[in-house]
Amino acid sequence: MTNQPRVVLYLRLSVSDDASTSIMRQEADLLDLAEREGWTVARILSDDGISGRKTRANAGEALRMLREGEADVLAVWKLDRWSRQGLGAIGDLVQTLDATPGALFVALKDGLRSDQAAWRLIAAVLSEVARTEADNTALRISSSFAAGKANGRFTGGTIPYGYRPVKNPDAVGRILIPVPHEAAVIREVAERLLSGEKVFHVVNDLNARRVPTARSAYRRAQVLGLESDEDLDRGTWGSTLLQSIMTSDRLLGRVTYRGKLVTGDDGLPVRFWEPILDLDTLTRLRAHVRDPRSPDVPRRPQRRKASRLLSGVAYCAHCDAKMFVNTSGGKPVYACPNYGARGCDKGPRMYAHTVEEIVVARFLETVGEFPELELIETVDDPKTSEALAEVEEALRSAGAELLAEDGDTVSVLARIDALKTQRARLRQTPATVVVEAKPTGRTLREAWDAEDSIDRRRDLLLNAIDHATVSALGAGLSRKGYHPERVAIRWAS
């Protein structure tokens, strides 16, 4: 070692420290130490705002300087400023000192020097104490976060779309309140999706209108109360993002903790803040926009897919039998099944595309300008209806808990019994279901042109017609000709 040893000073401030262990104080104390010891300061390295349990680039640089002879001494304010990773970090330090004879490590406030007897034992004990303190700090933070979540407080992270955090007026922490302009977007999107508009159409419209996404720079500026620069990025909406927002329990004022809804003693989800949508709307949205295979989406009755537009709708005009689709000359035809020996002496047959073309043309010509109507069921006691829906949802959740290997069977069964009692009481509450036909804003022709699904077009068709009949080919007429007079429509009464 030279007459004036070169020292590298290492400083670290973690995000949880206060001013008592600030970078400035550490540096001042270590500079005083270097002056007292007669060391030349070769370099001052710091990892500011980095936890002692994470890898730090400048700590590695300090060890490199020792190994490569660029410094003779490594000085830190305290051992826990060097690391809180336990024996592993001390092992790296010891290996470096062993490989560099004459090198010295000093932890000022611990009075620890590597030229002392039994310094390794002392360093090992101090490092494990530091690691334990770090574990306890992390546990306290985690416990505080968990308690906040379980009690409905907003504990940080991305602010859910439609809400802003405010100070809880009744307790500590923050809660969420709806933001009028974002809540209006959510309600608008819900109405559009439930009216049959495609998700990607809504997504394209939101992007065209430059509606900010939840994580966009523009929205962050709004949340922080800063002046919103029009040039700030507003993010890009996508189908997955929109579906995630529109099916979230947050829109009902609910909180999910560790994958489960926070519930009360009665097993029902607790509502912590003002909802933006009601339960019925959210349930219909989930069934409409989510993957139907998802276990939390109510199953719809499976309907056999129709092979043709008029399957089950076309009838023989002579024997009133339902016509079936088969092939003739490689082309699909509607044919009477009773021709010949089965009793129908006419047995009409007609190319499928011709029958469908005739029926669709008459349908659109007759009622195409009529408004498309959506039948909406409402209950004259919506609170009872929503309470019943929440009980049903809680029963489904409890049923899933019974299947879990670590489930508390006794308490879950008791909860199910209480929920069933509550459901029976709610079902006995008198209520009247009112069916209202509400215009969607489209004509039947516009609705027809917008749909490309056979099943959806059949639904539109069957709202207006009961069935269609096909009569036999008249004498002297060509089978390949276009004969609209052979097709008659029986309109729905």
WOKAGI-V607144 format. One record per helix or strand of 2 or more residues. SS is the DSSP state (A for helix, B for strand). FROM is the first residue (numbers start at 1). LEN is the number of residues. If there is no record, write none. Layout:
SS_FROM_LEN ; SS_FROM_LEN
This chain:
B_6_8 ; A_19_3 ; A_23_15 ; B_40_9 ; A_57_11 ; B_73_4 ; A_79_4 ; A_87_13 ; B_104_4 ; A_108_3 ; B_112_2 ; A_119_32 ; B_163_5 ; B_174_5 ; A_180_15 ; A_199_10 ; A_217_7 ; A_239_8 ; A_249_4 ; B_256_2 ; B_260_2 ; A_279_11 ; B_314_3 ; B_324_5 ; B_331_5 ; A_340_3 ; B_349_3 ; A_352_16 ; B_371_9 ; A_382_22 ; A_409_19 ; B_433_11 ; A_444_7 ; A_454_9 ; B_465_6 ; A_484_3 ; B_487_5
